[in-house]
Amino acid sequence: MHILIIGAAGMVGRKLVEKLAAEPDVLGFEVSRLTLADANQPTVPAALPGVAEAVTVDLSTPGSAQTLVAARPDVIFHLAAIVSGEAEQEFEKGYAVNLDGSRELFEAIRLEGAREPYFPKVIFASSIAVFGQPFPEKIGDEFFITPLTSYGTQKAITELLLADYTRKGFFDGIGLRLPTICIRPGKPNKAASGFFSNIMREPLAGQEAVLPVDEGVRHWFASPRAAVGFFVHAARLDTGRMGPRRTVTLPGLSATVGEQIEALRRVAGEKAVSLIRREPDETIVQIVDGWPRNFDARRALDLGFQAETSFDDIIRIHIEDELGGRYP
């Protein structure tokens, strides 16, 4: 089977590639070819010689999607996007990358299938940003999508396109509404949600971190390890079980910032917690205030998706996967 990962240089993309390199049969079938595509040069694992190739491509550039689809990959992981804060600040770029790039991909698949029958599986990374206030105590599977940010709007429109192109028989689509992924490795990015990871990651590395919101802010989380598991499970899933509703809200953990900090105290001690500096940022406060806080992800659980159930576990996963299993 030929696998195409678009957004392979991003955090989840890199970890998905690492998973495929470490466990070649994890998707339930043999991967004979792996194409890693990103606007930034993806890294080809040494464990995949002769199987993986890297392609530097901007999906929003006309013709790029057609080039990728011409090789007729069997499974396409569509992870490419710019993050929430950047999409809000750079309106045109957000729509070009997050919406137009997705439409270019879907159209390329449709036109390739019109030339000769072609029916790939397309797994799209959506977001809980598709939901907007007012919220119930827990957002269930029947709650409507009313995004209050450009990023959420771009993801919501793509969800609708995914469902319609699937309904028309152009591909077999499944959308995954990801929780906020925490603790993200690496350096801070332009995501408005980045501080949720920063206040854990930096203290665990002995560095100061800024907390721009109140400790009572509640949000929905899953670890990078869980995120990779979501995509692996989606690749193996019989999407016929989903019916016409092709996007699912994924399981996660609802926690306040204060609960995050208490988990950090339990796992890493007072020294780590003391490195968190409170510095309110009204722009971040306003963005976060419109985000969902808790979900009843029953449908995803019934479909077999799994995530963590405690923030202590999320912190320990970061220590295991990014710090060699040791802190300090």
C-alpha positions as CSV (number, residue, x, y, z in Angstrom):
1,M,0.0,0.0,0.0
2,H,1.1,3.5,-0.8
3,I,0.8,6.0,2.1
4,L,0.9,9.8,1.7
5,I,1.3,12.0,4.7
6,I,0.7,15.7,4.0
7,G,2.1,17.8,6.8
8,A,4.8,15.2,7.6
9,A,7.2,17.8,9.0
10,G,4.7,18.9,11.7
11,M,4.7,17.6,15.2
12,V,2.0,14.9,14.7
13,G,3.2,14.1,11.2
14,R,6.8,13.5,12.5
15,K,5.5,11.3,15.3
16,L,3.3,9.3,12.9
17,V,6.3,8.7,10.6
18,E,8.3,7.6,13.6
19,K,5.5,5.1,14.6
20,L,5.4,3.7,11.0
21,A,9.2,3.3,11.1
22,A,9.2,1.6,14.5
23,E,6.2,-0.6,13.8
24,P,5.9,-1.2,10.0
25,D,2.7,-3.3,10.3
26,V,0.9,-1.0,12.7
27,L,-1.7,0.0,10.1
28,G,-2.7,-3.5,9.5
29,F,-1.2,-3.8,6.0
30,E,2.3,-3.6,4.4
31,V,3.5,-0.2,3.5
32,S,5.3,-0.6,0.2
33,R,5.7,3.2,-0.4
34,L,5.6,6.2,1.9
35,T,5.5,9.7,0.6
36,L,6.2,12.5,3.1
37,A,5.0,15.9,2.0
38,D,5.3,19.3,3.7
39,A,6.1,22.9,2.9
40,N,9.2,22.3,5.1
41,Q,11.5,19.5,4.2
42,P,10.4,16.3,5.9
43,T,12.9,13.9,7.4
44,V,13.0,10.4,6.1
45,P,13.7,7.8,8.9
46,A,16.8,5.7,8.4
47,A,14.6,2.7,9.2
48,L,12.7,3.1,5.9
49,P,15.3,3.0,3.2
50,G,13.9,2.5,-0.3
51,V,10.3,2.9,1.0
52,A,10.0,6.5,2.1
53,E,10.6,9.7,0.0
54,A,10.4,13.3,1.1
55,V,8.7,16.0,-1.1
56,T,8.8,19.7,-0.3
57,V,5.4,21.1,-1.4
58,D,2.9,23.8,-0.5
59,L,-0.5,22.2,-0.9
60,S,-2.1,25.6,-1.5
61,T,0.0,26.2,-4.6
62,P,-2.0,25.3,-7.7
63,G,-0.9,22.0,-9.2
64,S,0.8,20.7,-6.1
65,A,-2.1,18.5,-5.0
66,Q,-2.4,17.0,-8.5
67,T,1.3,16.1,-8.4
68,L,0.9,14.3,-5.1
69,V,-2.3,12.5,-6.1
70,A,-0.9,11.4,-9.5
71,A,1.0,8.6,-7.7
72,R,-2.4,7.3,-6.5
73,P,-1.7,6.8,-2.8
74,D,-4.1,4.3,-1.1
75,V,-4.2,6.2,2.2
76,I,-3.8,9.9,2.6
77,F,-3.2,11.5,6.0
78,H,-4.1,15.2,5.6
79,L,-2.4,17.0,8.5
80,A,-1.3,20.2,6.8
81,A,-2.4,23.4,8.4
82,I,-1.3,26.7,9.9
83,V,-2.1,26.9,13.6
84,S,-5.0,28.8,15.3
85,G,-3.2,32.0,16.3
86,E,-1.5,32.4,13.0
87,A,-4.7,31.8,11.1
88,E,-6.4,34.5,13.2
89,Q,-3.6,37.0,12.6
90,E,-3.0,36.3,8.9
91,F,-6.5,36.0,7.4
92,E,-5.6,35.3,3.8
93,K,-2.9,32.9,4.6
94,G,-5.2,30.9,6.9
95,Y,-7.8,30.5,4.2
96,A,-5.2,29.7,1.5
97,V,-3.5,26.9,3.5
98,N,-6.3,25.5,5.7
99,L,-9.2,25.7,3.3
100,D,-8.0,26.2,-0.3
101,G,-5.2,23.6,0.2
102,S,-7.8,21.1,1.4
103,R,-10.1,21.8,-1.5
104,E,-7.2,21.5,-4.0
105,L,-6.5,18.1,-2.5
106,F,-10.1,16.9,-2.7
107,E,-10.5,18.1,-6.3
108,A,-7.2,16.5,-7.3
109,I,-8.5,13.2,-6.0
110,R,-11.9,13.6,-7.8
111,L,-10.2,14.5,-11.1
112,E,-7.8,11.6,-10.8
113,G,-10.7,9.2,-10.3
114,A,-12.5,10.7,-13.3
115,R,-9.5,9.8,-15.4
116,E,-9.4,6.2,-14.1
117,P,-11.2,4.7,-11.1
118,Y,-9.5,5.7,-7.9
119,F,-10.9,5.6,-4.3
120,P,-8.3,6.3,-1.6
121,K,-9.0,6.7,2.1
122,V,-8.5,10.3,3.3
123,I,-7.9,11.0,7.0
124,F,-8.3,14.7,7.8
125,A,-7.0,16.4,11.0
126,S,-9.9,18.7,12.1
127,S,-10.2,20.4,15.5
128,I,-12.5,21.1,18.4
129,A,-12.2,24.7,17.3
130,V,-15.2,24.0,15.0
131,F,-17.4,24.5,18.2
132,G,-18.5,27.9,19.5
133,Q,-20.4,29.2,22.5
134,P,-22.8,28.8,24.1
135,F,-21.7,25.4,25.3
136,P,-23.5,22.8,27.4
137,E,-21.6,21.3,30.4
138,K,-20.4,18.6,28.1
139,I,-20.5,18.8,24.3
140,G,-22.1,15.7,22.9
141,D,-22.0,14.2,19.4
142,E,-25.2,16.0,18.4
143,F,-24.0,19.5,19.2
144,F,-23.8,21.7,16.2
145,I,-20.7,23.5,14.9
146,T,-20.6,27.3,15.1
147,P,-16.9,28.3,15.1
148,L,-15.9,31.7,16.5
149,T,-12.5,31.9,14.9
150,S,-11.1,31.8,11.4
151,Y,-9.2,28.6,12.1
152,G,-12.3,26.9,13.4
153,T,-14.3,28.1,10.4
154,Q,-11.7,26.8,8.0
155,K,-11.8,23.4,9.7
156,A,-15.6,23.3,9.7
157,I,-15.9,24.1,6.0
158,T,-13.3,21.3,5.3
159,E,-15.4,18.9,7.4
160,L,-18.4,19.6,5.2
161,L,-16.4,19.2,2.0
162,L,-15.0,15.9,3.3
163,A,-18.5,14.6,3.9
164,D,-19.8,15.7,0.6
165,Y,-16.9,14.3,-1.5
166,T,-17.3,11.0,0.4
167,R,-21.1,11.0,-0.2
168,K,-20.4,11.5,-3.9
169,G,-18.0,8.5,-3.9
170,F,-14.8,10.4,-4.7
171,F,-13.0,9.0,-1.7
172,D,-13.5,7.3,1.7
173,G,-13.1,10.2,4.1
174,I,-12.8,10.4,7.9
175,G,-12.3,13.6,9.9
176,L,-10.8,13.6,13.4
177,R,-11.6,16.5,15.7
178,L,-8.4,16.6,17.7
179,P,-8.3,17.8,21.3
180,T,-5.5,20.3,22.1
181,I,-2.4,18.2,21.9
182,C,-0.3,18.5,25.1
183,I,2.5,18.4,25.9
184,R,3.8,19.4,22.5
185,P,7.6,18.9,22.2
186,G,10.0,21.4,20.7
187,K,9.7,25.2,20.9
188,P,6.6,27.4,21.3
189,N,4.6,28.0,18.1
190,K,2.0,30.5,17.1
191,A,-1.0,28.5,18.3
192,A,-3.1,30.4,20.8
193,S,-3.3,27.1,22.8
194,G,0.5,26.9,22.9
195,F,0.7,28.0,26.6
196,F,-1.1,24.8,27.7
197,S,2.1,22.9,26.6
198,N,4.6,25.7,27.5
199,I,3.7,25.8,31.2
200,M,4.5,22.0,31.4
201,R,7.3,21.6,28.9
202,E,9.5,24.5,29.9
203,P,9.5,23.8,33.6
204,L,10.2,20.2,33.0
205,A,13.3,21.4,31.1
206,G,14.3,23.8,33.9
207,Q,13.1,26.9,32.1
208,E,10.6,29.6,33.0
209,A,7.2,29.6,31.3
210,V,4.5,32.3,31.0
211,L,0.9,31.6,31.9
212,P,-1.3,34.2,30.1
213,V,-4.7,33.1,31.4
214,D,-6.4,32.4,34.8
215,E,-5.9,29.0,36.4
216,G,-9.6,28.4,36.2
217,V,-9.6,28.0,32.4
218,R,-10.7,24.5,31.5
219,H,-9.9,22.8,28.2
220,W,-9.8,19.4,26.4
221,F,-6.5,17.6,26.0
222,A,-4.8,14.5,24.6
223,S,-1.1,13.6,24.4
224,P,1.0,13.4,21.2
225,R,1.1,9.7,21.7
226,A,-2.7,9.5,21.8
227,A,-2.9,11.8,18.6
228,V,-0.7,9.3,16.7
229,G,-2.9,6.5,18.0
230,F,-6.0,8.3,16.6
231,F,-4.6,8.4,13.1
232,V,-3.4,4.8,13.2
233,H,-6.8,3.7,14.4
234,A,-8.6,5.8,11.7
235,A,-6.5,4.1,9.0
236,R,-7.5,0.7,10.3
237,L,-11.2,1.6,10.9
238,D,-14.0,0.3,8.8
239,T,-15.6,3.7,8.0
240,G,-18.8,2.0,7.0
241,R,-19.6,2.1,10.7
242,M,-19.7,5.9,10.6
243,G,-22.5,6.3,8.1
244,P,-22.8,9.7,6.4
245,R,-21.4,11.6,9.4
246,R,-17.8,11.5,8.5
247,T,-16.1,13.5,11.3
248,V,-15.8,12.4,14.9
249,T,-15.0,14.3,18.1
250,L,-12.1,12.4,19.7
251,P,-11.8,11.4,23.3
252,G,-9.6,13.4,25.7
253,L,-9.2,14.7,29.2
254,S,-11.0,17.8,30.5
255,A,-8.8,19.8,32.9
256,T,-8.3,23.3,34.2
257,V,-5.0,25.1,34.1
258,G,-4.9,24.8,37.9
259,E,-5.3,21.0,37.6
260,Q,-2.5,20.9,35.1
261,I,-0.3,22.7,37.5
262,E,-1.2,20.4,40.4
263,A,-0.4,17.4,38.2
264,L,3.0,19.0,37.4
265,R,3.5,19.4,41.1
266,R,2.8,15.7,41.8
267,V,5.0,14.4,39.0
268,A,7.9,16.9,39.1
269,G,7.7,18.8,42.4
270,E,7.5,22.4,43.6
271,K,10.7,23.3,41.8
272,A,9.1,22.9,38.4
273,V,5.9,24.7,39.4
274,S,7.9,27.7,40.7
275,L,9.1,28.3,37.1
276,I,5.5,29.3,35.9
277,R,5.1,33.1,35.7
278,R,1.7,34.7,35.6
279,E,1.4,37.3,32.9
280,P,-2.2,37.9,31.6
281,D,-2.6,38.4,27.9
282,E,-6.0,39.8,27.0
283,T,-5.8,38.7,23.4
284,I,-5.2,35.1,24.4
285,V,-7.8,35.3,27.2
286,Q,-10.5,36.4,24.7
287,I,-9.6,33.6,22.2
288,V,-9.5,30.9,24.8
289,D,-12.8,32.1,26.4
290,G,-14.6,31.0,23.2
291,W,-13.2,27.5,23.2
292,P,-15.0,24.3,24.3
293,R,-14.1,22.8,27.7
294,N,-15.5,19.3,28.0
295,F,-16.9,16.6,25.8
296,D,-18.9,13.4,25.9
297,A,-17.0,11.6,23.1
298,R,-19.2,8.5,23.2
299,R,-19.3,8.0,19.5
300,A,-15.5,8.0,19.2
301,L,-15.1,5.7,22.1
302,D,-17.7,3.3,20.6
303,L,-15.6,3.3,17.4
304,G,-12.5,2.3,19.4
305,F,-10.6,5.6,19.8
306,Q,-8.7,6.0,23.1
307,A,-7.0,8.7,25.0
308,E,-5.5,9.4,28.5
309,T,-7.7,9.8,31.6
310,S,-5.4,11.8,33.9
311,F,-3.0,14.7,33.3
312,D,-0.4,12.9,35.4
313,D,-0.3,10.4,32.6
314,I,0.1,13.1,30.0
315,I,3.1,14.5,31.8
316,R,4.7,11.1,32.3
317,I,4.3,10.4,28.6
318,H,6.2,13.6,27.8
319,I,8.9,12.5,30.2
320,E,9.1,9.0,28.6
321,D,8.9,10.2,25.0
322,E,10.9,13.4,25.1
323,L,13.1,13.4,28.1
324,G,14.4,9.8,28.0
325,G,12.1,8.7,30.8
326,R,13.9,10.7,33.4
327,Y,13.1,13.9,35.4
328,P,15.1,15.8,36.5
